[in-house]
Amino acid sequence: MNTQLRILFLGLIVASLLTLAACANESANNDQPVTTRSSSSGNMTTTAPPAKDAEQRGQALVRLIHAAPGVAALDGFANDSKVFTDVTYTNITAYREVPGAAQTFRLRFAGQDSAQPLAEDEESFTKGRHYTVLAVPSSATAIITRDGGQRVDLVFVDDQLAAPSSGKVRLRVIHGSPDLGDIDIYAPGRAEAIAQAVSFGSATKYVDTDPTSSALEVRRKGENITTLSVPSTNYQAGKLYTIIVVGQTKGTSKLESVVVTDEFGAASTTASPTTATTPSMTQTPSATETPGTMQTPATTSTPKAEPATSQTP
């Protein structure tokens, strides 16, 4: 075996082992419900059923985040079934059950069930797994309004939910600001970034880090100036956090962040998932995903633009 083949073979082995490890970590918690709260919803809680139960029903668990500033409320469809209703800017839905199969995912303005979709893309959802779908503007100028006709992209993220190591929090970043450029995330007083070179429309892997209550700092890649301070949050051991950067640096839409907290176990306030039927700071991650593609973080892919559509509700 020559050197190049040996390197390729070893690379495939390492990739396979990492994939198996990720699946094993996720399956370790698949018999527990997932409770979610968001800073944009007043920390109201929703609870998704255990992934194991969803898998037995042949379902995946999917949620939608509205990250397109200036847009009217959206409805989300899996094939022809409405799964998400009246989702407003910066809000995140509860996980909903969607058939674990290839689905054509569509976005329409709320109440416009028969209108041409603002965006659509076919993705394959695996039963028993968690996914986050984001609606993002396709560029710095593509801000959707009711009289718009601009483009919006869908970003699909395979959440790979797994509990952090003992005494740690698990944290990731999703970049949804089209004119901010690549970003780094820092904790105050730390020289090493929590996440580096996160590009628009991308999500980092979860990484384990120490609990903190500091206001994390968002900086443009390679700069020392804080562009956005994530409001102080009590990042508690045992929980998973997603920091979503949304809005713009220019125009009427302010640059802001949304913090989503997930944890294994039920909360006192729950939201029953809706089933969609098929009608017929231990490491520094880099983000490598782009709109219009399923994100298993850290795999590069190419964006797919959706057709521009003008809608008048």
N, C-alpha and C positions, 0 to 999 in steps of 0.2 A: 504494500500500500504506500503510494507516494505521500509526500508531506501535505499537499493540498487536500487530498482525500481524507487523510488522517485528521486534519483540522476541521474539515466539514463534518466528519463523523462524530468527533468529540463535541462540536457545537450542537449537533442534533441531539446528542445524549443529554447535554446540559439543559437545553430547552425543554426536552421531555420531562426531565426531573423537576424543573421549576414548575411546569404545568401541573404535574402530578401533586407536587407539594401544595400549590394553590388550591387545587380541587379538594385535597385532603383537609386543609384548614377550613375551607368553606363548609364541607360536609360535616365537620365536627359540631357545628351549631345548627344543622338543618332541621333539628327537631324542636327548635325554639322559635316563638314569634319574634318579630322585629318591630320595635317601637320607634317612631320617628317624630321629631319636633323640629320646627324651623323658626329662625329669628324673624322671618317676614310674616309669620302667622301668629305672632303673640305667644309662641311656644306651645300652641295647642298640639296635642299628641294624637297620632293615629297608630294603629297596630295592624301589621300584616300577619297572616297565618304562617305557621312554620313552613319552610321550603319543602320539607319532606311531605307534608300533607298536599301542598300544591302539586308536587311531582306525581303523587299517586293519582291526582285528578287530571294529569296530563297538561298542567298549567305552568306558565312562567309568571313571575311577579314583576310588574312594570309600573314606573311612576313617571310623571311629566313635570318638567320645570319650565316655566315661561321666563325666558331670559332675553326677550327682544323688546327694548325700550320703545315707547310710543305706540305699541300695538294694542288693539282692542283685545278683549277676552277671546280665548281660543277653546275650541272643542277638539279632542283627539280621537281618532278612529283607528281600530285594528281591523283591516279589511273593511267590511261594511258595518261593523258594530261600534257604536259610540262608547268609548271607554272613559274618557275624561270630559267634563262639562264645565264651561265657564271659568277657565283657568286664567287668572289675571297676572299682570307683570310681577315678577319676583316670587310668585307663589309656587309651591311644590305640592303635588297631589299625594294622596296615600298610594301605596303600592296596590295595584289592581291585578286581578288574574286575567291573563291573556293566553290563548292556546299556545303550547310550546311547539311551535312550528314556524315556517316561513309566513310572515305577515306583511301586507302592504300597509304601512303606517301613514296616516294622513292627518294634516292640520287644516281646520277651517275656522272662520270667524264663528263665534258662539251663536248658535241658533240657525246657522246657514248649512243645514244638513245635506242639501242637494247641490250646493255650490261647488265650483271647481276648487280643488284643494289649493291652499297657499303653498304647501309643500307635501311631497309624498316620497316614500322610499321603501323598498322591500328589505326587510331584515329577518333573520332567523333567530327566534328565541328558543332557548333550551329549557325544557320543563324542569321545574325545581330550582331555577336560578333567578337572581335579582338583576334588574336593569333600570337605568335612569336614562330617560330621553329628554333632551333639551331642545327648545326652539330658540335659535339665535339668529340675529341679523347676518346676512351673507357678506356684508362689508360695512365699512364705516358710514356709507351713505344709504345703505339699504334699511331704512327705518320704516316699519310698516305702520300705516294708519288706516282708518276705515276707508279713506279715499286713496289709498296707496297704490298698489300694483307693483311694489318692490319685491325683492326676493327674500325668502327666509330659508335657513338651512336646518336640518335635523342632525343632531349629534346623539349617537347611541353609545352608552357606556355599560359594559358588563361590570356590575358593582363588585363582584367577588368579595362579598361580605364575610368577614371572619373576625373573631374576637382578637384584640391585641394581646401582646405578651403581658404577663402579670405585672401590675403596677404601671403600665403604659397606657397612653391614648393612641389611637390610630387616626391619622390625618391625611387628607388629600386635597388637591386644589383643582377646580375647574375654571377655565378662563373664558369668560363670555363677553369681554369688552372689545369691540372691533377696531378701535383706534388707539388702544393703549400700547400695542407692541408686546413683545415677549416680556415676561415678568419673573422676578425672583421673590420668594417669601422668606421673611426673617422673623425670628423672635427677638425682642429688644435685648441688647447686650450680648447677643451671640454672633460670632464671626461667621459661623457656618450656616448656609441657607437651609431652610427646611425643604424648599423646592426651588429648582433653578430652570431658567429658560422655558417657562411654560408659555406656549403659543396660543393664540386665539382659537377657540373651538376645540381645545384639547383638555384632557384630564390626566392627572398624574396617577401613579399607583398610590395606594395607601402605604404610609410608612409609620412605624412605631416611634413615638417620642415621649418625653417626660410630660406629666401633667403641668399645666400652667394656667394662670388667669390673666396673662399679659395681652395687650392689644398687639396682634401680629401686624407686621409691616409689609405692604406690597410696594415693591420698587421696580422700576424699569430695569431690564436685564443689564447687569454690570454697573448700575448706578448706586450711589450711597444715599440718595435723597428718597425719602418716603413719599410715594405718590398717593397712597391710600392706607389709612389705619383701619384694620378690622376691629370693630368695637370689642372691648374687653369681654371675654367669655371664660367661664369656668370650665376648662377642658379637663374632664374627670377621667380617672383611670378606668379602663374597661369599656369605654365608649368609642364610637367611630364618628369622626367629624369631616364634613365636606364644606370647604370654603369656596363659594362661587362668586367670582368677580364679574359684575355686570355694569351696564351703563356706558357712558362715554366721557372723555376728557373735555370735549367741546360740545356746544349745542345745549339744548334744554334738558337733556337727560344726564343727571349727575352720575358720577362714578361712585359705586357703592358695593357692598358685599352682603351676601346672605350666608348664614351659617346653618347647616343642616346637621342634626345630631341623630345618629342611629344607635340603638343598643338592643342586645338580645334580651328577651323577656317581655312580658305584657305590662302595660300601664293601666291605670284606673279608667282612663278615657280611651275608647277604642273606636276605630272606624272599620266596619265590615267591608272586606274587599268585594268589589263588583267583578263578576265573572263575565268576560267577553266571549261569546260563542262564535264559532266560525261559520258565517253564513256562506252560508252558501253565499431622638432625632438622630435615628441611627443610620440613615442613609439619605442621599439627596437624589430624588427622582427627576427624570427629565420627561417632558410630555411630548408625545409624538403622534397624536391623533388629530384628525381633521374632520370638519363637518361632513355629514352624509355617509359616514362609515361606522360600523360597529367597533366600539373601542374596547379591546382587551388591552389596557394601558401598556404602553411601551412597544407598540408595533406600528410602524409608519404606514400610512395609507394616503389616498388621494381624494380631495374633496369632490363631491358631486353636486353641481348646481341644480336647483329646481326651477321650473318655469315661472316667470313673473306672471302674477295674476292680480287683477284689480277686482276688489269686492266692495259692494255697497250693501251693508247690512240692512 
